[in-house]
Amino acid sequence: MTRSVRDRDVVLLAAVCVAIVLGLQVLAELFPAFGDAIGRPPTMIVALVVVTGVILARAGWASFRNAGGGRAGNGRAGDGGARGGRAGEDP
């Protein structure tokens, strides 16, 4: 069962993202070598690509699971269901 995204979920996610960025900034100020390491463009690009990939993979996996993928015989369209046979075939 899916749940709709609410405003509070979006605000909470935005607040967590801001807190993480501010925390990294504080660490970069305290430890200059850390700041130099994360401040390089290739590091930031790789980090953005990895985080985006993780977010898309989680969203895709959630959609796959909610659509009934990976569960045999649950009676939903497209998986053969309890009737047996292939999707789209008449019994």
Secondary structure, DSSP 8 states (H G I E B T S, - for coil): ------HHHHHHHHHHHHHHHHHHHHHHHH-HHHHHHHTSHHHHHHHHHHHHHHHHHHHHHHHHHHTTTT-TTS--TTS-TTT-S-TT---
